[in-house]
Structures are given as C-alpha cells and as structure tokens.
Amino acid sequence: MDKKKLLIATDSFLPRWDGIARFLIEIVPKLAQDFHVTIVAPEYEGEGIALEGVQIIRIPLHRFQIADYTPSRFDASQIRSLVSQHDIIWTQTIGPIGMTAIRLGRKANKTVIAYIHSIEWELVTKSLEAKHINRLLTGLIVKKVAQYLYNKCDLLLISSIEVARILRKQGIRTPKIVIRLGVNADRFKPAADKAHIKEQLGFSKDAIIIGFSGRIGREKDLKTLYRAFIRVEKLFRNVHLLIVGTGVKGEEKMLLRHHRVKLIGPTNNIVSYLQAMDIFVLPSLTETSSLATMEAMAAGLAVVATPVGSINEYLRDRKNGLIFPKRNPYVLSLKLEQLIRNPELRQKLGGEARKTIVENYTWDRTIERLKEILHSF
C-alpha cells in the first residue's frame, strides 16, 4: 500500500526551540516510517536540522516581532501547492502558516487536523506587556480567529480533557481526541553524579540549584520566580538560579541583574542542565501540558508549579510536587525554602515525579496513538 502524504504546517520549529519544536522532533521521525512527511515552517535564523525521509520547506519571516515571536510571511501560493500534493494537512499553530494551511486545506477538501499546543488567546494576551494598548483587543481577535479556524478542521488533537472543556466553552464544535505528550525517560533521567555535573557547569558541588527551562516569555512569569529567588538567596548562601532558554530581552536583562543567576541560551540538549538542578519551577500564567515540566519530573526533580492547564492531571500537591498560586512570589519563596531545608523531601517528591512520568507519559504511547488516528483517514 502506498504511503499517505502528510503535510505538517507549523509556525514554530527549529532552530527556534520551544515545546512545539521538541514535540515535532520526537514524533516526526517515527511518523516518517508510515507516511511521506513534509514540514512547512518559518525560516528562522540559526542552524537548521535535517530529518531523514522528511522534506522541510521554509517560509521567510517578517521583520517585526510580537513579544519574542517573529511571524512568517503569508505565502498562499506555496502552501496551496503543498496542500494540493498531500492527503492530510496537520497544523500545529494558527499563525500565518497554520491558518493558511487550514483555510486552503478546507477549500481543497483535504483532511485537516490541528494539534492544540496552547490556548492561543490566553497566550497572546499574557505574552504582551500589561501596558500594551491593544493587548485585550488582540486577545479577542485571536479568540475569534481560533474559533473560526478550529471549526473548519475535521479533528482537533488535544493534550488534556481540560483543553477540551475550554474549547467547547468557546463554541468550538469540532470533534476532539486527547493525545497526551510524552517524555523519553531513558534520556531524561536523574544524574548518576549530580555533584560532578554541577562542577562541569561552573557551580560548586554543594550548590542548591533552582531552575527553569523553556521560552523566556512574559506568559512564563519569570518575574515571580526571580522575586521569590531574591527572597530565598538572602537566607542561603549556596542557592543559585539556572535559566535555560531565550526570549524577551527585557526579561533576560532582569534575570541577569543578580550575580547568582546563570542564563543559558537555547540548546538542543537540556538534559545535563536539568540533571544539575535540585528544584524545577514553572511559574507560568498559561499552559496546556508543559512538556518542560514533564521532562523535569522525568529527571527526578522536585517540581514547584502553578496549577495551569492540565498540570493538575499529573502533578499532585505534596505527592509528586508542590503547587503555588499564580503571581505569588511570597508563597513560592516559602515552598522553595521548604525544599532547600529538606533534602529528603526533594528526593521523595522527585522520585514520585519520575514514577508518574515513566508509568503514564511516554512518546511510544503518543506516537502509537497518533499513527492510529492518522491512518484512519
């Protein structure tokens, strides 16, 4: 039987590292075993990537930025040609590439599927500065666009039941199937010698490292983490903050004000940084699943997170992590102080966190279910 042709349309892909890029890097090589896969993505600056058996088409970028995001140009003619050559159109975003693929896919009577990686109207509202004059209006416009586009799809793939509830509440009627994200637990695992890894990264072996990995966007609310860190570093001389990622320059400058904050740019191998950490913090204002948090849990870290998106489905307060309220640096600092003073609690929570991921969230399950769904069309 001839392989079906799968077009993956995304406004986020390498060399811009984020959760969508990591998701695609994990699943696309396996999907290419069953499908002829083409990816159409923005032409971001930096070292690209080649995937065996996968064609990657790049769309040039605009010159302006929205927060830390540079959108691609609309290229209807090229995407129309790609849509006509493929059987299934699978979008990951509703930026210029994603929305064009959905619209043209629907017009060409192709099977159109979307994976919902974020609640876009929440993301854009929280990623813009609070004083931005058009912040709320932009959020309303994005919500209307999302409602229109997602109702044009044949199927929506979502990461949790909570996302389904949010979409239904907004009048998005398209059928939905939960496809949970996974983690490569053989790669993301506790360090065999944490002290040695700390020294390799320039820390003392007895340093207590609080960490975060991901895009440095306003919606990640690293200001809350920074303020909490300022409180706890006054109590403990060996505490450091390690941030792995890049994004809004103003946020980066804020973090670099303190001599005990180490900021690492984007990297395609975050495992050693996670293994050096003792505590992982996700202070986000909006998420769907948070792949970064799941990876930290697989690495056996004590995680402190806000209860956003589907995090409550896998992170249970005082069972395999700790929860704190959004935008509350004081409560976060108390949670951090508790973990710093109690290494046994860190070990217990980290062990339970890894057990949760290993038993319930693997890429093999994700890919198996994805193949099953894609083959059904």
C-alpha positions in Angstrom: 0.0 0.0 0.0 1.3 3.5 -0.9 2.1 5.7 2.0 -0.2 8.7 2.5 1.3 12.1 2.2 1.3 14.2 5.4 1.8 17.9 5.5 2.8 19.3 8.9 2.2 23.1 8.9 3.7 24.9 11.9 4.7 28.5 12.8 7.2 27.2 15.3 10.1 24.9 14.5 13.9 24.6 14.8 16.1 26.4 15.2 13.6 28.2 17.4 13.4 25.9 20.4 10.1 25.6 22.3 7.6 22.9 23.2 6.2 22.5 19.7 9.7 22.1 18.2 10.6 19.4 20.8 7.2 17.7 20.2 7.9 17.5 16.4 11.5 16.4 16.8 10.3 13.4 18.9 7.4 12.3 16.7 8.2 13.2 13.1 11.0 10.6 12.6 8.6 7.8 13.7 5.7 9.2 11.6 8.1 9.2 8.6 8.1 5.4 8.8 4.4 5.3 7.9 3.9 8.5 5.9 5.6 10.7 3.3 6.1 13.7 5.6 6.7 17.3 4.6 7.1 20.1 7.1 6.4 23.7 6.2 7.8 26.1 8.8 9.3 29.6 9.3 12.9 30.3 8.1 14.3 31.2 11.5 18.0 32.3 11.8 20.4 29.7 13.1 21.5 26.2 12.4 18.6 24.2 10.9 18.0 20.5 11.0 17.7 17.6 8.6 15.4 14.7 9.3 15.8 11.5 7.3 13.0 11.0 4.9 11.4 14.3 5.7 11.2 17.3 3.4 11.4 20.7 5.2 10.0 23.8 3.3 10.9 27.2 4.8 8.8 30.4 4.6 10.6 33.8 5.0 10.0 35.9 8.1 8.6 39.4 8.6 11.0 42.0 10.1 8.8 42.8 13.1 8.3 40.9 16.4 5.4 40.3 18.6 6.8 39.8 22.1 9.6 37.2 21.4 7.9 35.8 18.3 8.7 36.8 14.7 5.9 35.7 12.3 6.5 34.3 8.9 5.1 36.0 5.8 1.8 34.7 4.3 2.7 32.6 1.2 -0.7 31.3 0.0 0.7 30.2 -3.4 3.4 27.9 -2.0 1.2 26.5 0.7 -1.7 26.0 -1.8 0.7 23.9 -3.9 1.8 21.9 -0.9 -1.8 21.3 0.2 -2.7 20.0 -3.3 0.1 17.4 -3.1 -0.8 16.0 0.3 -3.6 13.8 1.7 -3.6 15.0 5.3 -3.0 18.6 6.5 -1.9 18.6 10.1 -1.3 22.1 11.7 0.4 22.8 15.0 -0.4 26.6 15.2 -2.6 29.3 13.9 0.0 31.8 12.9 0.4 32.7 9.2 1.4 29.2 8.1 -1.1 27.3 10.2 -4.1 29.4 9.4 -3.3 29.4 5.7 -2.9 25.7 5.7 -6.3 25.2 7.5 -8.1 27.6 5.1 -6.6 26.1 1.9 -6.9 22.6 3.1 -10.6 23.0 3.8 -11.1 24.7 0.4 -9.3 21.8 -1.3 -11.5 19.3 0.6 -8.5 17.7 2.3 -8.5 16.1 5.7 -7.5 18.9 8.1 -6.3 18.1 11.7 -5.0 20.5 14.3 -3.0 19.8 17.4 -3.7 22.4 20.1 -0.4 23.2 21.8 -1.7 26.3 23.6 -4.8 28.3 24.2 -3.8 31.0 21.7 -5.9 33.9 23.0 -4.6 33.4 26.5 -1.0 33.1 25.2 -1.1 36.3 23.2 -2.8 38.3 25.9 -0.3 37.3 28.6 2.8 37.5 26.3 2.2 41.2 25.5 3.2 43.8 28.1 0.4 44.6 30.5 0.5 48.3 29.4 0.2 47.4 25.7 -2.7 49.5 24.5 -4.1 46.7 22.2 -3.4 43.7 24.5 -7.0 42.8 25.3 -8.3 43.7 21.8 -5.6 41.4 20.3 -6.7 38.6 22.6 -10.3 38.9 21.5 -9.3 39.0 17.8 -7.2 35.9 18.3 -10.0 34.1 20.0 -12.4 34.8 17.1 -9.8 33.6 14.6 -9.2 30.4 16.6 -13.0 29.7 16.8 -13.3 30.2 13.1 -10.3 28.1 12.1 -10.8 25.2 14.5 -14.4 24.8 13.5 -13.0 24.4 9.9 -11.0 21.4 10.9 -12.1 17.7 10.8 -10.4 16.8 14.1 -8.7 18.5 17.0 -6.0 16.7 18.9 -5.7 18.0 22.4 -3.4 17.2 25.3 -6.0 17.0 28.1 -9.7 17.0 29.0 -9.2 20.5 30.4 -8.3 21.8 27.0 -11.4 20.2 25.5 -13.5 21.9 28.2 -12.0 25.3 27.3 -12.6 24.9 23.6 -16.2 23.7 24.0 -16.9 26.7 26.2 -15.8 28.9 23.3 -18.1 27.3 20.8 -15.5 25.1 19.1 -17.6 22.1 18.0 -15.1 20.1 16.0 -14.5 16.5 17.4 -11.6 16.3 19.8 -9.3 13.4 20.8 -6.9 13.5 23.8 -3.3 12.7 22.8 -1.1 13.2 25.8 2.5 14.3 25.4 5.3 12.0 26.3 8.9 12.1 27.6 11.9 10.0 26.7 12.5 8.7 30.2 15.7 6.9 29.1 17.2 10.2 28.1 15.5 12.5 30.8 16.6 10.7 33.9 18.3 11.5 37.2 22.0 12.2 37.2 24.3 9.4 38.2 26.6 12.0 39.8 24.8 15.3 40.3 27.8 16.9 42.1 30.1 16.2 39.1 27.6 17.8 36.6 27.2 20.9 38.8 31.0 21.3 38.8 31.1 20.8 35.0 28.6 23.7 34.6 30.6 26.0 36.8 28.8 25.6 40.1 30.2 24.2 43.4 29.2 20.6 44.1 27.2 21.6 47.2 25.3 24.4 45.4 21.5 24.2 45.5 20.2 25.0 42.0 16.7 26.2 41.4 15.9 26.0 37.7 13.6 26.7 34.7 13.8 25.6 31.1 11.7 27.0 28.2 11.0 30.2 26.3 11.5 33.3 28.3 8.2 34.9 27.5 6.0 37.2 29.7 3.4 34.5 30.0 6.0 32.3 31.7 6.1 34.9 34.5 9.7 34.6 35.4 9.4 37.8 37.3 7.6 35.9 40.0 10.4 33.3 40.1 13.0 36.0 40.2 11.3 37.8 43.1 11.0 34.5 45.0 14.6 33.7 44.4 15.7 37.1 45.7 13.9 36.2 49.0 15.5 32.8 49.4 19.0 33.7 48.3 19.2 36.0 51.3 18.7 33.0 53.5 21.0 30.6 51.8 24.5 31.4 50.5 24.7 28.4 48.3 21.5 28.9 46.3 21.6 29.7 42.6 19.1 30.2 39.8 19.7 28.5 36.4 17.5 29.5 33.5 17.8 27.6 30.2 16.2 29.3 27.2 15.9 32.6 25.4 13.1 35.1 24.6 12.0 38.6 25.6 15.2 40.7 26.0 13.7 42.8 28.9 13.0 39.6 30.9 16.6 38.4 30.2 18.0 41.7 31.4 16.0 41.4 34.6 17.3 38.0 35.3 20.9 38.9 34.7 20.9 41.7 37.3 21.8 39.2 40.0 25.2 37.5 40.2 23.7 34.2 41.3 21.6 33.9 38.2 23.0 31.9 35.3 21.2 32.3 32.0 21.9 29.7 29.3 20.7 30.3 25.8 18.7 27.9 23.7 20.2 24.4 23.5 19.3 21.1 21.8 20.4 19.2 24.8 18.9 20.4 28.1 19.4 17.1 29.9 22.7 18.0 31.7 21.2 21.3 32.9 18.1 19.5 34.3 20.3 17.0 36.0 22.3 19.8 37.7 19.1 21.3 39.1 17.7 20.4 42.6 14.4 22.1 42.2 12.4 23.0 39.0 10.0 25.9 38.9 7.2 26.5 36.4 5.6 29.9 37.3 3.5 30.1 34.1 0.3 32.0 33.7 -1.0 29.8 30.9 -0.1 26.3 29.6 -1.7 23.2 28.1 0.6 20.4 29.3 4.0 21.9 29.8 6.5 19.5 28.3 9.3 21.2 30.1 7.7 20.3 33.5 7.2 16.7 32.5 10.9 16.5 31.4 12.0 17.9 34.8 9.8 15.3 36.6 11.3 12.5 34.5 14.8 13.8 35.5 13.7 13.2 39.2 13.5 16.9 40.2 11.3 18.3 42.9 8.9 20.5 40.9 7.0 23.6 42.1 4.4 24.8 39.6 1.3 26.9 39.1 -1.9 24.9 38.6 -2.4 25.9 34.9 -3.6 23.8 32.0 -3.5 20.1 32.6 -0.7 20.2 35.2 -3.1 19.2 37.9 -3.7 15.9 36.0 -0.1 14.7 36.6 1.3 16.9 39.4 -0.3 16.3 42.7 0.5 18.8 45.5 2.7 17.2 48.2 2.6 13.8 46.4 4.9 14.3 43.5 5.5 18.0 43.5 4.3 21.3 45.0 1.7 23.8 43.7 1.7 27.5 44.3 -0.8 30.3 43.2 -0.1 32.3 40.1 1.8 35.6 40.5 2.6 34.9 44.2 6.3 35.2 44.8 5.9 35.0 48.6 4.2 31.6 48.6 6.7 30.4 46.0 9.6 31.5 48.2 8.1 29.6 51.1 7.8 26.4 49.0 11.4 26.9 47.8 12.7 27.4 51.4 10.9 24.3 52.5 12.6 22.2 49.8 16.0 23.8 50.3 15.9 22.9 54.0 14.6 19.4 53.4 16.7 17.3 51.0 14.7 14.2 52.0 11.5 15.9 50.8 13.2 16.9 47.5 14.3 13.3 47.0 10.8 11.9 47.8 8.9 14.3 45.5 11.5 13.8 42.7 11.2 10.0 42.9 7.4 10.1 42.8 7.6 12.6 39.9 9.7 10.3 37.8 7.5 7.4 38.6 4.5 9.3 37.4 6.1 10.1 34.0 7.6 6.7 33.4 4.3 4.9 34.1 2.0 7.2 32.2 3.7 9.6 29.8 5.9 8.1 27.1 6.5 9.1 23.5 5.9 5.5 22.3 2.3 5.7 23.5 1.9 9.2 21.9 3.2 8.1 18.6 1.3 4.8 18.5 -2.0 6.7 19.1 -1.1 9.4 16.5 -0.4 6.8 13.8 -3.6 5.0 14.6 -5.6 8.3 14.1 -3.8 9.4 11.0 -4.2 6.0 9.3 -8.0 6.2 10.0 -8.4 9.0 7.4 
